[in-house]
């Protein structure tokens, strides 16, 4: 049995501008709800950035790197 306190990584793919560069970021200590919550004052990803994909689990990191050619 694994560690019950361990957080599952959240992988987020986003853009800073509409036609800008695509960024991939892995959050290990935050939940998905904290990332997409529109009412947070200091979100991990600012509200004006465009979130393209969100995945829960480490497998999504490789999948999104291949999909967005990062």
N, CA, C and O atoms as a Tripos MOL2 file, in Angstrom:
@<TRIPOS>MOLECULE
protein
  280   279    70     0     0
PROTEIN
NO_CHARGES

@<TRIPOS>ATOM
      1 N           0.8390   -1.1700    0.0000 N.3       1 UNK1
      2 CA          0.0000    0.0000    0.0000 C.3       1 UNK1
      3 C           0.8840    1.2330    0.0000 C.2       1 UNK1
      4 O           1.8600    1.2980    0.7480 O.2       1 UNK1
      5 N           0.5510    2.2160   -0.8370 N.am      2 UNK2
      6 CA          1.3610    3.4180   -0.9940 C.3       2 UNK2
      7 C           1.1160    4.4330    0.1040 C.2       2 UNK2
      8 O           0.3220    4.2180    1.0200 O.2       2 UNK2
      9 N           1.8020    5.5110   -0.0130 N.am      3 UNK3
     10 CA          1.6840    6.6110    0.9360 C.3       3 UNK3
     11 C           0.3620    7.3470    0.6920 C.2       3 UNK3
     12 O           0.1170    7.8370   -0.4100 O.2       3 UNK3
     13 N          -0.4770    7.4230    1.7070 N.am      4 UNK4
     14 CA         -1.7880    8.0430    1.5460 C.3       4 UNK4
     15 C          -1.7190    9.5620    1.4820 C.2       4 UNK4
     16 O          -2.6510   10.1940    0.9840 O.2       4 UNK4
     17 N          -0.6460   10.1600    1.9700 N.am      5 UNK5
     18 CA         -0.5140   11.6100    1.9680 C.3       5 UNK5
     19 C           0.1310   12.1500    0.6980 C.2       5 UNK5
     20 O           0.2190   13.3660    0.5260 O.2       5 UNK5
     21 N           0.5800   11.2830   -0.1830 N.am      6 UNK6
     22 CA          1.2470   11.7030   -1.3990 C.3       6 UNK6
     23 C           0.2360   12.2600   -2.3890 C.2       6 UNK6
     24 O          -0.8070   11.6520   -2.6300 O.2       6 UNK6
     25 N           0.5470   13.4180   -2.9610 N.am      7 UNK7
     26 CA         -0.3260   14.0430   -3.9500 C.3       7 UNK7
     27 C          -0.0040   13.4910   -5.3380 C.2       7 UNK7
     28 O           1.1530   13.2150   -5.6520 O.2       7 UNK7
     29 N          -1.0190   13.3360   -6.1490 N.am      8 UNK8
     30 CA         -0.8430   12.9090   -7.5320 C.3       8 UNK8
     31 C          -0.4760   14.1420   -8.3520 C.2       8 UNK8
     32 O          -1.1180   15.1810   -8.2000 O.2       8 UNK8
     33 N           0.5370   14.0590   -9.2180 N.am      9 UNK9
     34 CA          0.9250   15.2450   -9.9970 C.3       9 UNK9
     35 C          -0.1630   15.6650  -10.9760 C.2       9 UNK9
     36 O          -0.8670   14.8320  -11.5470 O.2       9 UNK9
     37 N          -0.2840   16.9770  -11.1560 N.am     10 UNK10
     38 CA         -1.2350   17.5600  -12.0960 C.3      10 UNK10
     39 C          -0.4300   18.2160  -13.2040 C.2      10 UNK10
     40 O           0.4230   19.0610  -12.9350 O.2      10 UNK10
     41 N          -0.6940   17.8360  -14.4480 N.am     11 UNK11
     42 CA          0.0260   18.3560  -15.6020 C.3      11 UNK11
     43 C          -0.8780   19.3470  -16.3220 C.2      11 UNK11
     44 O          -2.0190   19.0280  -16.6580 O.2      11 UNK11
     45 N          -0.3590   20.5610  -16.5590 N.am     12 UNK12
     46 CA         -1.1390   21.6140  -17.1990 C.3      12 UNK12
     47 C          -0.3860   22.1170  -18.4220 C.2      12 UNK12
     48 O           0.8120   22.3890  -18.3550 O.2      12 UNK12
     49 N          -1.1010   22.2380  -19.5460 N.am     13 UNK13
     50 CA         -0.5570   22.8190  -20.7650 C.3      13 UNK13
     51 C          -1.3070   24.1250  -20.9910 C.2      13 UNK13
     52 O          -2.5380   24.1460  -21.0060 O.2      13 UNK13
     53 N          -0.5540   25.2240  -21.1700 N.am     14 UNK14
     54 CA         -1.1950   26.5360  -21.2940 C.3      14 UNK14
     55 C          -0.4060   27.4410  -22.2300 C.2      14 UNK14
     56 O           0.7390   27.1630  -22.5850 O.2      14 UNK14
     57 N          -1.0620   28.5380  -22.6200 N.am     15 UNK15
     58 CA         -0.4490   29.5870  -23.4150 C.3      15 UNK15
     59 C          -0.6070   30.9090  -22.6900 C.2      15 UNK15
     60 O          -1.6130   31.1440  -22.0210 O.2      15 UNK15
     61 N           0.3900   31.7710  -22.8260 N.am     16 UNK16
     62 CA          0.2910   33.0910  -22.2200 C.3      16 UNK16
     63 C          -0.5060   34.0460  -23.1020 C.2      16 UNK16
     64 O          -1.1650   34.9570  -22.6010 O.2      16 UNK16
     65 N          -0.4460   33.8380  -24.4020 N.am     17 UNK17
     66 CA         -1.2050   34.6370  -25.3700 C.3      17 UNK17
     67 C          -1.9860   33.6920  -26.2670 C.2      17 UNK17
     68 O          -1.8010   32.4760  -26.2200 O.2      17 UNK17
     69 N          -2.8560   34.2590  -27.0810 N.am     18 UNK18
     70 CA         -3.7180   33.4230  -27.9150 C.3      18 UNK18
     71 C          -2.9160   32.5970  -28.9200 C.2      18 UNK18
     72 O          -3.2190   31.4240  -29.1370 O.2      18 UNK18
     73 N          -1.9020   33.1950  -29.5320 N.am     19 UNK19
     74 CA         -1.1070   32.4810  -30.5280 C.3      19 UNK19
     75 C           0.3510   32.3550  -30.0970 C.2      19 UNK19
     76 O           1.2390   32.2890  -30.9470 O.2      19 UNK19
     77 N           0.6050   32.3200  -28.8200 N.am     20 UNK20
     78 CA          1.9660   32.2860  -28.3100 C.3      20 UNK20
     79 C           2.5160   30.8860  -28.1510 C.2      20 UNK20
     80 O           1.9470   29.9010  -28.6210 O.2      20 UNK20
     81 N           3.6320   30.8410  -27.4760 N.am     21 UNK21
     82 CA          4.3270   29.5850  -27.1830 C.3      21 UNK21
     83 C           3.5130   28.7530  -26.1950 C.2      21 UNK21
     84 O           2.8350   29.2960  -25.3230 O.2      21 UNK21
     85 N           3.5880   27.4350  -26.3410 N.am     22 UNK22
     86 CA          2.8700   26.5160  -25.4610 C.3      22 UNK22
     87 C           3.8100   26.0950  -24.3300 C.2      22 UNK22
     88 O           4.9590   25.7290  -24.5740 O.2      22 UNK22
     89 N           3.3140   26.1510  -23.0920 N.am     23 UNK23
     90 CA          4.0870   25.7940  -21.9140 C.3      23 UNK23
     91 C           3.4730   24.5720  -21.2450 C.2      23 UNK23
     92 O           2.2570   24.3850  -21.2770 O.2      23 UNK23
     93 N           4.3100   23.7470  -20.6420 N.am     24 UNK24
     94 CA          3.8730   22.5880  -19.8740 C.3      24 UNK24
     95 C           4.4300   22.7320  -18.4670 C.2      24 UNK24
     96 O           5.6220   22.9810  -18.2860 O.2      24 UNK24
     97 N           3.5660   22.5750  -17.4750 N.am     25 UNK25
     98 CA          3.9980   22.6930  -16.0870 C.3      25 UNK25
     99 C           3.3820   21.5630  -15.2690 C.2      25 UNK25
    100 O           2.2150   21.2150  -15.4480 O.2      25 UNK25
    101 N           4.1840   20.9980  -14.3690 N.am     26 UNK26
    102 CA          3.7480   19.9010  -13.5080 C.3      26 UNK26
    103 C           3.6720   20.4240  -12.0750 C.2      26 UNK26
    104 O           4.6570   20.9350  -11.5420 O.2      26 UNK26
    105 N           2.4980   20.2950  -11.4540 N.am     27 UNK27
    106 CA          2.2800   20.6990  -10.0750 C.3      27 UNK27
    107 C           2.2020   19.4410   -9.2190 C.2      27 UNK27
    108 O           1.3910   18.5550   -9.4870 O.2      27 UNK27
    109 N           3.0350   19.3630   -8.2000 N.am     28 UNK28
    110 CA          3.0550   18.1790   -7.3490 C.3      28 UNK28
    111 C           2.3280   18.3790   -6.0300 C.2      28 UNK28
    112 O           1.9500   17.3990   -5.3890 O.2      28 UNK28
    113 N           2.1220   19.6240   -5.6060 N.am     29 UNK29
    114 CA          1.5110   19.8880   -4.3120 C.3      29 UNK29
    115 C           0.1860   20.6260   -4.4010 C.2      29 UNK29
    116 O          -0.2910   21.1440   -3.3920 O.2      29 UNK29
    117 N          -0.4210   20.6890   -5.5770 N.am     30 UNK30
    118 CA         -1.7110   21.3640   -5.7160 C.3      30 UNK30
    119 C          -2.7190   20.4140   -6.3380 C.2      30 UNK30
    120 O          -2.3600   19.4250   -6.9760 O.2      30 UNK30
    121 N          -3.9850   20.7370   -6.1370 N.am     31 UNK31
    122 CA         -5.0610   19.9410   -6.7090 C.3      31 UNK31
    123 C          -5.5930   20.6270   -7.9680 C.2      31 UNK31
    124 O          -5.3330   21.8110   -8.1850 O.2      31 UNK31
    125 N          -6.3250   19.9010   -8.7880 N.am     32 UNK32
    126 CA         -6.8870   20.4440  -10.0170 C.3      32 UNK32
    127 C          -7.8460   21.5900   -9.7030 C.2      32 UNK32
    128 O          -7.8780   22.5910  -10.4190 O.2      32 UNK32
    129 N          -8.6190   21.4420   -8.6460 N.am     33 UNK33
    130 CA         -9.5890   22.4750   -8.2830 C.3      33 UNK33
    131 C          -8.9120   23.8010   -7.9710 C.2      33 UNK33
    132 O          -9.4750   24.8570   -8.2580 O.2      33 UNK33
    133 N          -7.7200   23.7690   -7.3920 N.am     34 UNK34
    134 CA         -7.0050   24.9990   -7.0860 C.3      34 UNK34
    135 C          -6.4960   25.6820   -8.3490 C.2      34 UNK34
    136 O          -6.3590   26.9050   -8.3730 O.2      34 UNK34
    137 N          -6.2200   24.9260   -9.3810 N.am     35 UNK35
    138 CA         -5.6970   25.4900  -10.6240 C.3      35 UNK35
    139 C          -6.8010   26.1590  -11.4320 C.2      35 UNK35
    140 O          -6.5930   27.2420  -11.9790 O.2      35 UNK35
    141 N          -7.9720   25.5330  -11.5150 N.am     36 UNK36
    142 CA         -9.0290   26.0690  -12.3740 C.3      36 UNK36
    143 C         -10.0260   26.9520  -11.6390 C.2      36 UNK36
    144 O         -10.9830   27.4250  -12.2520 O.2      36 UNK36
    145 N          -9.8320   27.1900  -10.3440 N.am     37 UNK37
    146 CA        -10.7470   28.0100   -9.5660 C.3      37 UNK37
    147 C         -10.6260   29.4740   -9.9980 C.2      37 UNK37
    148 O          -9.5480   30.0610   -9.9020 O.2      37 UNK37
    149 N         -11.7130   30.0560  -10.4680 N.am     38 UNK38
    150 CA        -11.7130   31.4370  -10.9650 C.3      38 UNK38
    151 C         -11.7820   32.4540   -9.8440 C.2      38 UNK38
    152 O         -11.5580   33.6390  -10.0930 O.2      38 UNK38
    153 N         -12.0780   32.0510   -8.6380 N.am     39 UNK39
    154 CA        -12.2250   32.9880   -7.5330 C.3      39 UNK39
    155 C         -10.9710   33.1380   -6.6760 C.2      39 UNK39
    156 O         -10.9740   33.9260   -5.7300 O.2      39 UNK39
    157 N          -9.9040   32.4070   -6.9770 N.am     40 UNK40
    158 CA         -8.6810   32.5140   -6.1950 C.3      40 UNK40
    159 C          -7.9800   33.8360   -6.4950 C.2      40 UNK40
    160 O          -7.9740   34.3010   -7.6350 O.2      40 UNK40
    161 N          -7.3940   34.4290   -5.4700 N.am     41 UNK41
    162 CA         -6.6800   35.6930   -5.6580 C.3      41 UNK41
    163 C          -5.3330   35.4970   -6.3300 C.2      41 UNK41
    164 O          -4.9620   36.2670   -7.2150 O.2      41 UNK41
    165 N          -4.6000   34.4770   -5.9190 N.am     42 UNK42
    166 CA         -3.3010   34.1860   -6.5290 C.3      42 UNK42
    167 C          -3.2890   32.7450   -7.0370 C.2      42 UNK42
    168 O          -2.7740   31.8550   -6.3600 O.2      42 UNK42
    169 N          -3.8490   32.5110   -8.2170 N.am     43 UNK43
    170 CA         -3.8550   31.1470   -8.7490 C.3      43 UNK43
    171 C          -2.4620   30.7460   -9.2370 C.2      43 UNK43
    172 O          -1.6480   31.6170   -9.5430 O.2      43 UNK43
    173 N          -2.1770   29.4630   -9.3150 N.am     44 UNK44
    174 CA         -0.8720   29.0150   -9.8090 C.3      44 UNK44
    175 C          -0.6290   29.4170  -11.2590 C.2      44 UNK44
    176 O           0.5070   29.6870  -11.6490 O.2      44 UNK44
    177 N          -1.6880   29.4570  -12.0530 N.am     45 UNK45
    178 CA         -1.6180   29.9380  -13.4310 C.3      45 UNK45
    179 C          -2.5720   31.1270  -13.5190 C.2      45 UNK45
    180 O          -3.7570   30.9750  -13.2230 O.2      45 UNK45
    181 N          -2.0910   32.3090  -13.9190 N.am     46 UNK46
    182 CA         -2.9480   33.4980  -13.9350 C.3      46 UNK46
    183 C          -4.2080   33.3210  -14.7800 C.2      46 UNK46
    184 O          -4.2410   32.5100  -15.7060 O.2      46 UNK46
    185 N          -5.2240   34.0800  -14.4510 N.am     47 UNK47
    186 CA         -6.5240   33.9470  -15.1030 C.3      47 UNK47
    187 C          -6.4910   34.3270  -16.5850 C.2      47 UNK47
    188 O          -7.3030   33.8240  -17.3620 O.2      47 UNK47
    189 N          -5.5770   35.1970  -16.9880 N.am     48 UNK48
    190 CA         -5.5620   35.6270  -18.3850 C.3      48 UNK48
    191 C          -4.8340   34.6400  -19.3000 C.2      48 UNK48
    192 O          -4.8450   34.8330  -20.5160 O.2      48 UNK48
    193 N          -4.2070   33.6010  -18.7690 N.am     49 UNK49
    194 CA         -3.5730   32.5730  -19.5880 C.3      49 UNK49
    195 C          -4.6320   31.5930  -20.0770 C.2      49 UNK49
    196 O          -5.6160   31.3370  -19.3830 O.2      49 UNK49
    197 N          -4.4310   31.0520  -21.2600 N.am     50 UNK50
    198 CA         -5.3590   30.0820  -21.8510 C.3      50 UNK50
    199 C          -4.8920   28.6660  -21.5080 C.2      50 UNK50
    200 O          -3.8060   28.2540  -21.9160 O.2      50 UNK50
    201 N          -5.7020   27.9310  -20.7660 N.am     51 UNK51
    202 CA         -5.3710   26.5500  -20.4060 C.3      51 UNK51
    203 C          -5.8630   25.6340  -21.5200 C.2      51 UNK51
    204 O          -7.0540   25.6030  -21.8290 O.2      51 UNK51
    205 N          -4.9410   24.8920  -22.1160 N.am     52 UNK52
    206 CA         -5.2790   24.0150  -23.2360 C.3      52 UNK52
    207 C          -5.6720   22.6240  -22.7600 C.2      52 UNK52
    208 O          -6.6680   22.0720  -23.2290 O.2      52 UNK52
    209 N          -4.9090   22.0490  -21.8370 N.am     53 UNK53
    210 CA         -5.1760   20.7010  -21.3340 C.3      53 UNK53
    211 C          -4.7550   20.5950  -19.8740 C.2      53 UNK53
    212 O          -3.8000   21.2350  -19.4330 O.2      53 UNK53
    213 N          -5.4970   19.7670  -19.1340 N.am     54 UNK54
    214 CA         -5.1500   19.4370  -17.7580 C.3      54 UNK54
    215 C          -5.2860   17.9300  -17.6060 C.2      54 UNK54
    216 O          -6.2830   17.3420  -18.0230 O.2      54 UNK54
    217 N          -4.2720   17.3090  -17.0030 N.am     55 UNK55
    218 CA         -4.3100   15.8760  -16.7590 C.3      55 UNK55
    219 C          -3.8320   15.5570  -15.3630 C.2      55 UNK55
    220 O          -2.9310   16.2150  -14.8420 O.2      55 UNK55
    221 N          -4.4300   14.5540  -14.7570 N.am     56 UNK56
    222 CA         -4.0490   14.1310  -13.4110 C.3      56 UNK56
    223 C          -3.3030   12.8120  -13.5170 C.2      56 UNK56
    224 O          -3.8700   11.7970  -13.9220 O.2      56 UNK56
    225 N          -2.0310   12.8340  -13.1520 N.am     57 UNK57
    226 CA         -1.1850   11.6430  -13.2160 C.3      57 UNK57
    227 C           0.0800   11.9200  -14.0020 C.2      57 UNK57
    228 O           0.1150   12.8200  -14.8410 O.2      57 UNK57
    229 N           1.1070   11.1550  -13.7320 N.am     58 UNK58
    230 CA          2.3980   11.3930  -14.3740 C.3      58 UNK58
    231 C           2.4240   10.9480  -15.8360 C.2      58 UNK58
    232 O           3.2900   11.3890  -16.5930 O.2      58 UNK58
    233 N           1.5030   10.0910  -16.2450 N.am     59 UNK59
    234 CA          1.4640    9.6360  -17.6390 C.3      59 UNK59
    235 C           1.1120   10.7660  -18.6050 C.2      59 UNK59
    236 O           1.5070   10.7270  -19.7700 O.2      59 UNK59
    237 N           0.3860   11.7540  -18.1430 N.am     60 UNK60
    238 CA         -0.0290   12.8410  -19.0110 C.3      60 UNK60
    239 C           1.1360   13.7330  -19.4180 C.2      60 UNK60
    240 O           1.0580   14.4150  -20.4400 O.2      60 UNK60
    241 N           2.2090   13.7410  -18.6440 N.am     61 UNK61
    242 CA          3.3620   14.5730  -18.9970 C.3      61 UNK61
    243 C           3.9560   14.1210  -20.3310 C.2      61 UNK61
    244 O           4.1910   14.9480  -21.2110 O.2      61 UNK61
    245 N           4.1950   12.8450  -20.4860 N.am     62 UNK62
    246 CA          4.7390   12.3260  -21.7440 C.3      62 UNK62
    247 C           3.7420   12.4600  -22.8830 C.2      62 UNK62
    248 O           4.1250   12.7780  -24.0090 O.2      62 UNK62
    249 N           2.4850   12.2250  -22.6060 N.am     63 UNK63
    250 CA          1.4380   12.3230  -23.6250 C.3      63 UNK63
    251 C           1.3390   13.7490  -24.1870 C.2      63 UNK63
    252 O           1.2430   13.9360  -25.4000 O.2      63 UNK63
    253 N           1.3640   14.7530  -23.2940 N.am     64 UNK64
    254 CA          1.2470   16.1430  -23.7280 C.3      64 UNK64
    255 C           2.5240   16.6400  -24.3950 C.2      64 UNK64
    256 O           2.4620   17.4840  -25.2890 O.2      64 UNK64
    257 N           3.6710   16.1350  -23.9790 N.am     65 UNK65
    258 CA          4.9120   16.4980  -24.6570 C.3      65 UNK65
    259 C           4.8830   16.0290  -26.0970 C.2      65 UNK65
    260 O           5.3340   16.7390  -26.9960 O.2      65 UNK65
    261 N           4.3610   14.8520  -26.3170 N.am     66 UNK66
    262 CA          4.2760   14.3090  -27.6770 C.3      66 UNK66
    263 C           3.2040   15.0450  -28.4850 C.2      66 UNK66
    264 O           3.4160   15.3500  -29.6580 O.2      66 UNK66
    265 N           2.0630   15.3290  -27.8670 N.am     67 UNK67
    266 CA          0.9490   15.9650  -28.5680 C.3      67 UNK67
    267 C           1.2790   17.3910  -28.9940 C.2      67 UNK67
    268 O           0.9530   17.7930  -30.1110 O.2      67 UNK67
    269 N           1.9250   18.1620  -28.1160 N.am     68 UNK68
    270 CA          2.2350   19.5630  -28.4130 C.3      68 UNK68
    271 C           3.6710   19.7700  -28.8700 C.2      68 UNK68
    272 O           4.1110   20.9090  -29.0250 O.2      68 UNK68
    273 N           4.4070   18.6840  -29.0870 N.am     69 UNK69
    274 CA          5.7930   18.7140  -29.5920 C.3      69 UNK69
    275 C           6.6830   19.5920  -28.7280 C.2      69 UNK69
    276 O           7.3570   20.4940  -29.2260 O.2      69 UNK69
    277 N           6.6790   19.3220  -27.4400 N.am     70 UNK70
    278 CA          7.5030   20.0770  -26.4860 C.3      70 UNK70
    279 C           8.7920   19.3360  -26.1740 C.2      70 UNK70
    280 O           9.6080   19.8210  -25.3910 O.2      70 UNK70
@<TRIPOS>BOND
     1     1     2 1
     2     2     3 1
     3     3     4 2
     4     3     5 am
     5     5     6 1
     6     6     7 1
     7     7     8 2
     8     7     9 am
     9     9    10 1
    10    10    11 1
    11    11    12 2
    12    11    13 am
    13    13    14 1
    14    14    15 1
    15    15    16 2
    16    15    17 am
    17    17    18 1
    18    18    19 1
    19    19    20 2
    20    19    21 am
    21    21    22 1
    22    22    23 1
    23    23    24 2
    24    23    25 am
    25    25    26 1
    26    26    27 1
    27    27    28 2
    28    27    29 am
    29    29    30 1
    30    30    31 1
    31    31    32 2
    32    31    33 am
    33    33    34 1
    34    34    35 1
    35    35    36 2
    36    35    37 am
    37    37    38 1
    38    38    39 1
    39    39    40 2
    40    39    41 am
    41    41    42 1
    42    42    43 1
    43    43    44 2
    44    43    45 am
    45    45    46 1
    46    46    47 1
    47    47    48 2
    48    47    49 am
    49    49    50 1
    50    50    51 1
    51    51    52 2
    52    51    53 am
    53    53    54 1
    54    54    55 1
    55    55    56 2
    56    55    57 am
    57    57    58 1
    58    58    59 1
    59    59    60 2
    60    59    61 am
    61    61    62 1
    62    62    63 1
    63    63    64 2
    64    63    65 am
    65    65    66 1
    66    66    67 1
    67    67    68 2
    68    67    69 am
    69    69    70 1
    70    70    71 1
    71    71    72 2
    72    71    73 am
    73    73    74 1
    74    74    75 1
    75    75    76 2
    76    75    77 am
    77    77    78 1
    78    78    79 1
    79    79    80 2
    80    79    81 am
    81    81    82 1
    82    82    83 1
    83    83    84 2
    84    83    85 am
    85    85    86 1
    86    86    87 1
    87    87    88 2
    88    87    89 am
    89    89    90 1
    90    90    91 1
    91    91    92 2
    92    91    93 am
    93    93    94 1
    94    94    95 1
    95    95    96 2
    96    95    97 am
    97    97    98 1
    98    98    99 1
    99    99   100 2
   100    99   101 am
   101   101   102 1
   102   102   103 1
   103   103   104 2
   104   103   105 am
   105   105   106 1
   106   106   107 1
   107   107   108 2
   108   107   109 am
   109   109   110 1
   110   110   111 1
   111   111   112 2
   112   111   113 am
   113   113   114 1
   114   114   115 1
   115   115   116 2
   116   115   117 am
   117   117   118 1
   118   118   119 1
   119   119   120 2
   120   119   121 am
   121   121   122 1
   122   122   123 1
   123   123   124 2
   124   123   125 am
   125   125   126 1
   126   126   127 1
   127   127   128 2
   128   127   129 am
   129   129   130 1
   130   130   131 1
   131   131   132 2
   132   131   133 am
   133   133   134 1
   134   134   135 1
   135   135   136 2
   136   135   137 am
   137   137   138 1
   138   138   139 1
   139   139   140 2
   140   139   141 am
   141   141   142 1
   142   142   143 1
   143   143   144 2
   144   143   145 am
   145   145   146 1
   146   146   147 1
   147   147   148 2
   148   147   149 am
   149   149   150 1
   150   150   151 1
   151   151   152 2
   152   151   153 am
   153   153   154 1
   154   154   155 1
   155   155   156 2
   156   155   157 am
   157   157   158 1
   158   158   159 1
   159   159   160 2
   160   159   161 am
   161   161   162 1
   162   162   163 1
   163   163   164 2
   164   163   165 am
   165   165   166 1
   166   166   167 1
   167   167   168 2
   168   167   169 am
   169   169   170 1
   170   170   171 1
   171   171   172 2
   172   171   173 am
   173   173   174 1
   174   174   175 1
   175   175   176 2
   176   175   177 am
   177   177   178 1
   178   178   179 1
   179   179   180 2
   180   179   181 am
   181   181   182 1
   182   182   183 1
   183   183   184 2
   184   183   185 am
   185   185   186 1
   186   186   187 1
   187   187   188 2
   188   187   189 am
   189   189   190 1
   190   190   191 1
   191   191   192 2
   192   191   193 am
   193   193   194 1
   194   194   195 1
   195   195   196 2
   196   195   197 am
   197   197   198 1
   198   198   199 1
   199   199   200 2
   200   199   201 am
   201   201   202 1
   202   202   203 1
   203   203   204 2
   204   203   205 am
   205   205   206 1
   206   206   207 1
   207   207   208 2
   208   207   209 am
   209   209   210 1
   210   210   211 1
   211   211   212 2
   212   211   213 am
   213   213   214 1
   214   214   215 1
   215   215   216 2
   216   215   217 am
   217   217   218 1
   218   218   219 1
   219   219   220 2
   220   219   221 am
   221   221   222 1
   222   222   223 1
   223   223   224 2
   224   223   225 am
   225   225   226 1
   226   226   227 1
   227   227   228 2
   228   227   229 am
   229   229   230 1
   230   230   231 1
   231   231   232 2
   232   231   233 am
   233   233   234 1
   234   234   235 1
   235   235   236 2
   236   235   237 am
   237   237   238 1
   238   238   239 1
   239   239   240 2
   240   239   241 am
   241   241   242 1
   242   242   243 1
   243   243   244 2
   244   243   245 am
   245   245   246 1
   246   246   247 1
   247   247   248 2
   248   247   249 am
   249   249   250 1
   250   250   251 1
   251   251   252 2
   252   251   253 am
   253   253   254 1
   254   254   255 1
   255   255   256 2
   256   255   257 am
   257   257   258 1
   258   258   259 1
   259   259   260 2
   260   259   261 am
   261   261   262 1
   262   262   263 1
   263   263   264 2
   264   263   265 am
   265   265   266 1
   266   266   267 1
   267   267   268 2
   268   267   269 am
   269   269   270 1
   270   270   271 1
   271   271   272 2
   272   271   273 am
   273   273   274 1
   274   274   275 1
   275   275   276 2
   276   275   277 am
   277   277   278 1
   278   278   279 1
   279   279   280 2
@<TRIPOS>SUBSTRUCTURE
     1 UNK1         2 RESIDUE 1 A UNK
     2 UNK2         6 RESIDUE 1 A UNK
     3 UNK3        10 RESIDUE 1 A UNK
     4 UNK4        14 RESIDUE 1 A UNK
     5 UNK5        18 RESIDUE 1 A UNK
     6 UNK6        22 RESIDUE 1 A UNK
     7 UNK7        26 RESIDUE 1 A UNK
     8 UNK8        30 RESIDUE 1 A UNK
     9 UNK9        34 RESIDUE 1 A UNK
    10 UNK10       38 RESIDUE 1 A UNK
    11 UNK11       42 RESIDUE 1 A UNK
    12 UNK12       46 RESIDUE 1 A UNK
    13 UNK13       50 RESIDUE 1 A UNK
    14 UNK14       54 RESIDUE 1 A UNK
    15 UNK15       58 RESIDUE 1 A UNK
    16 UNK16       62 RESIDUE 1 A UNK
    17 UNK17       66 RESIDUE 1 A UNK
    18 UNK18       70 RESIDUE 1 A UNK
    19 UNK19       74 RESIDUE 1 A UNK
    20 UNK20       78 RESIDUE 1 A UNK
    21 UNK21       82 RESIDUE 1 A UNK
    22 UNK22       86 RESIDUE 1 A UNK
    23 UNK23       90 RESIDUE 1 A UNK
    24 UNK24       94 RESIDUE 1 A UNK
    25 UNK25       98 RESIDUE 1 A UNK
    26 UNK26      102 RESIDUE 1 A UNK
    27 UNK27      106 RESIDUE 1 A UNK
    28 UNK28      110 RESIDUE 1 A UNK
    29 UNK29      114 RESIDUE 1 A UNK
    30 UNK30      118 RESIDUE 1 A UNK
    31 UNK31      122 RESIDUE 1 A UNK
    32 UNK32      126 RESIDUE 1 A UNK
    33 UNK33      130 RESIDUE 1 A UNK
    34 UNK34      134 RESIDUE 1 A UNK
    35 UNK35      138 RESIDUE 1 A UNK
    36 UNK36      142 RESIDUE 1 A UNK
    37 UNK37      146 RESIDUE 1 A UNK
    38 UNK38      150 RESIDUE 1 A UNK
    39 UNK39      154 RESIDUE 1 A UNK
    40 UNK40      158 RESIDUE 1 A UNK
    41 UNK41      162 RESIDUE 1 A UNK
    42 UNK42      166 RESIDUE 1 A UNK
    43 UNK43      170 RESIDUE 1 A UNK
    44 UNK44      174 RESIDUE 1 A UNK
    45 UNK45      178 RESIDUE 1 A UNK
    46 UNK46      182 RESIDUE 1 A UNK
    47 UNK47      186 RESIDUE 1 A UNK
    48 UNK48      190 RESIDUE 1 A UNK
    49 UNK49      194 RESIDUE 1 A UNK
    50 UNK50      198 RESIDUE 1 A UNK
    51 UNK51      202 RESIDUE 1 A UNK
    52 UNK52      206 RESIDUE 1 A UNK
    53 UNK53      210 RESIDUE 1 A UNK
    54 UNK54      214 RESIDUE 1 A UNK
    55 UNK55      218 RESIDUE 1 A UNK
    56 UNK56      222 RESIDUE 1 A UNK
    57 UNK57      226 RESIDUE 1 A UNK
    58 UNK58      230 RESIDUE 1 A UNK
    59 UNK59      234 RESIDUE 1 A UNK
    60 UNK60      238 RESIDUE 1 A UNK
    61 UNK61      242 RESIDUE 1 A UNK
    62 UNK62      246 RESIDUE 1 A UNK
    63 UNK63      250 RESIDUE 1 A UNK
    64 UNK64      254 RESIDUE 1 A UNK
    65 UNK65      258 RESIDUE 1 A UNK
    66 UNK66      262 RESIDUE 1 A UNK
    67 UNK67      266 RESIDUE 1 A UNK
    68 UNK68      270 RESIDUE 1 A UNK
    69 UNK69      274 RESIDUE 1 A UNK
    70 UNK70      278 RESIDUE 1 A UNK
